[in-house]
Amino acid sequence: MMNFLYFSELMKVKYIDYDETRCFSSTVIRYLNQEESIKPFVNQFPDLESFKKIIAERKFEGNRAELFEVLNQQYQNISHQPEILKSNISALQAEQTFTITTGHQLNIFTGPLYFIFKIVTAINLAKQLKKEFPEQNFVPVYWMATEDHDFEEINHTYVGGKKISWKLDALGATGRLNTKTITQALNEYKGVLGISQNAEKLASIVSKAYADFNTLANATRFLVNELFGEYGLVIIDADDAKLKNQFAGIIEKDIIQQNSFKNITSKSNELTAIDIHAQVNPREINFFYLTDDLRERIVFEGEKYQILNTEISFSEQELKEEIKLQPERFSPNVVMRPLYQEVILPNLAYVGGGGELAYWLQLKSNFDFYNIDFPLLILRNSAMLADEKVANKLQKLKLTFNDIFEGTESLKKAYVKLNSTHELSLQNEWEQLSEIFTQLKDRASKIDPTLKSSTEAVEIRLKKAIDSLEKKLMRAEKRNFSEAISDIDKVKQQLFPGGGLQERKENFALFYVKYGDNFIAELIKNFDPLAFQFTILY
């Protein structure tokens, strides 16, 4: 296997501005450009000076002792606890400690690469802030979305283009799902890894995660801790009665008064006015009712708070009593989860993808209403991983990494035009024909004005025929460069599987098999969380 020295010599890095990739939304680009019109929807734009300000202003009123207690309880079955992890958990008790948080669903085997990239961004930002502000402590946190119930989004992953799925009729919160039925998917995943030292190590990690831990939340905690524990990442499961109790006052107030619906709807309309459209739509009540096999919306109907698709309902007084006695049964939806996060964590920044940051822009007025500090929004690092074969193919094709963001057909045409010894464009010929048709239309209209339109129709038909011929010339010449054309297809398929960015589909497994623990080490080395550039590692 490749040792670290050899790996370091091979691994190079290139950074590209996000707008040059043409793979990110206009909202993301506008945010990164710190557009004036976006200012009302954020705390501040993220840079070190902004962090200095929010560190001074952050007024955390959550229960640090209880947070420490809950985390220790959640980690009690995790035997691998590096000193930096223990230190970070302990440090959360101190007033000068802050968190840098990212969150994600419990995708099996971690899901797509950007799951890994999110966490690395949070780790690196915490490290960067510690260097800049040594008097404070900064703890990277992964918030497991254990209460999410959209199983179809998390029940599969792609390894080398192969889809591996966990087949299960799932109900309720995904974090509470029993992993006993994941065996087939686990065996398929391990089967793709091959036979090597790194493959055996990863197979051992995932086997222990899903076989030794009986819920998806516990399995995910173990797996992510194996990958990132040595970097001090703290993993939290907020599906907890003690933590929910800290949020109970807001739960009650928001369900009864429907404040989040009013606040977020108003702010979403303001965003629409500057051409940023809502990513999420608030409901009148933005909480679910949660039990082991149930997560259903709460709606207000006929003076009762009804749990959809059940016989369960509460009067207002009964609802207040239920929240007081069992706050863990009230699960925030996508627009209230961020508020819950900031209530229980001494957080400074949230690390998310473009879609996440776009919906966070809808939320600030709700934070203001409840007098909860709004975090800085950090676009996670995005990256592309290319091996030496891809780099060599690009060099042979005389293409750069900037070029590969062009469409596949555009790349092929550009390559053929650059390397062909034939003139493939019929533009000059068509310009000559256009001049002839100008003369024909003039002559025809002098004889009979109605003949001008007939001449134009002939011109249109001929233009279509010329365009068709030009395409045939290109197709014929492509066949003469079949090897290069095939190489372009292979490069695009590896870096843009299914036509999208690699990070949004491919799992980390085969990169770990190739590079081992150095895979994450290289991401840590090369990701700059505040540079806001697309990273290419090759």
HUJO-V532253 format. One record per backbone hydrogen bond with DSSP energy under -0.5 kcal/mol. NH is the residue of the N-H (numbers start at 1). CO is the residue of the C=O. If there is no record, write none. Layout:
NH;CO  NH;CO
//
This chain:
2;514  7;3  8;4  9;5  10;6  11;7  12;10  14;536  16;534  18;532  20;17  21;17  21;18  22;18  23;18  29;25  30;26  31;27  32;28  33;29  34;31  35;30  38;35  39;35  39;36  41;38  42;39  51;47  52;48  53;49  54;50  55;51  56;52  57;53  58;54  60;58  61;59  64;62  67;63  68;64  69;65  70;66  71;67  72;68  73;69  74;70  75;71  76;73  78;75  79;77  81;79  85;82  86;82  87;83  88;84  89;85  90;86  91;87  92;88  92;89  93;90  94;91  97;94  98;137  99;346  100;139  101;349  102;141  103;351  104;143  107;105  108;154  110;107  111;108  113;506  114;503  115;112  116;112  116;113  117;113  118;114  119;115  120;116  121;117  122;118  123;119  124;120  125;121  126;122  127;123  128;124  129;125  130;126  131;127  132;128  133;129  136;133  137;96  139;98  140;138  141;100  142;234  143;102  143;141  144;142  144;236  145;104  146;144  148;145  151;149  153;150  154;150  154;151  155;151  157;164  158;505  159;162  160;158  162;159  164;157  166;155  167;165  168;166  170;168  173;291  174;148  175;146  176;173  177;174  179;214  181;178  182;179  186;182  187;183  188;184  189;185  190;186  191;187  192;188  192;189  193;189  193;190  194;190  196;194  200;196  201;197  202;198  203;199  204;200  205;201  206;202  207;203  208;204  209;205  210;206  211;207  212;208  213;209  216;177  217;175  219;215  220;216  221;217  222;218  223;219  224;220  225;221  226;222  227;223  228;224  229;225  231;228  232;229  233;228  234;140  236;142  238;144  238;236  240;238  244;240  245;241  246;242  246;243  247;243  247;244  248;244  248;245  250;247  251;247  252;248  253;249  254;250  255;251  256;252  257;253  258;254  262;258  263;259  264;260  265;261  266;262  267;263  268;264  269;265  270;266  271;267  272;268  273;269  274;270  274;271  275;272  276;271  277;275  282;280  288;331  289;296  290;288  290;329  291;294  294;291  296;289  298;287  299;306  301;299  301;304  304;301  305;314  306;299  306;304  307;312  308;297  308;306  310;307  314;305  319;315  320;316  321;317  322;318  323;319  324;320  325;321  326;322  329;326  330;327  331;288  331;329  332;330  333;286  336;333  337;333  338;334  340;336  341;337  342;338  343;339  344;340  345;341  347;345  348;99  349;99  350;376  351;101  352;350  352;378  357;353  358;354  359;355  360;356  361;357  362;359  363;360  364;360  366;363  367;363  368;364  369;365  370;366  371;368  372;367  376;348  378;350  378;376  379;377  380;352  384;535  386;384  386;537  391;387  392;388  393;389  394;390  395;391  396;392  397;393  398;394  398;395  399;394  404;400  405;402  406;403  411;407  412;408  413;409  414;410  415;411  416;412  417;413  418;414  419;415  420;416  424;422  430;426  431;427  432;428  433;429  434;430  435;431  436;432  437;433  438;434  439;435  440;436  441;437  442;438  443;439  444;440  445;441  446;442  447;443  448;444  451;448  452;449  454;450  455;451  456;452  457;453  458;454  459;455  460;456  461;457  462;458  463;459  464;460  465;461  466;462  467;463  468;464  469;465  470;466  471;467  472;468  473;469  474;470  475;471  476;472  477;473  478;474  479;475  480;476  481;477  481;478  482;479  485;481  486;482  487;483  488;484  489;485  490;486  491;487  492;488  493;489  494;490  495;491  496;492  499;496  500;497  502;495  504;501  505;502  506;502  507;158  511;508  512;508  513;509  514;510  515;511  516;512  518;515  519;516  521;517  522;518  523;519  524;520  525;521  526;522  527;523  528;526  529;527  531;528  532;528  534;16  535;382  536;14  537;384  537;535  538;12
//
